[in-house]
Amino acid sequence: MSPFARILRDAVEHTPGAIGGSFAAHDGEMVDAFTQRDRDEWATLTAHYGVVLANLESAFNTLHVGGPQYFVVEHTKYDVLVKPVADGYFALLALARPASISAGLRALEQAATLLAREMA
């Protein structure tokens, strides 16, 4: 298991309700992931949220307010949390509802810090 996958596994396993985590490049291409879900479907989900992040960053840059620190999308069955990491990379954590978004954000913050450190 790669160091990135270990970081994601720890985030998922220590976050109640978490179903998977991803680490991806700015274009949404998945670098690594930890999930029990179908890996191709997980890669597609990750890529789509990479597009959402890119659009948010573009919009925020137009307003000159800086990029997002994170964003959360609440779906009927899942909550998806996304956080930029470094150099255009981002981390994603998905939680089955109902789940604690604040616990997910704490885990995602910690994972992003560790992922950035591993990138260096």
Summary of the structure (lengths in Angstrom):
residues: 120
radius of gyration: 13.2
end to end distance: 18.7
largest distance: 40.8
contacts: 393
relative contact order: 0.21
helix: 45%
strand: 26%
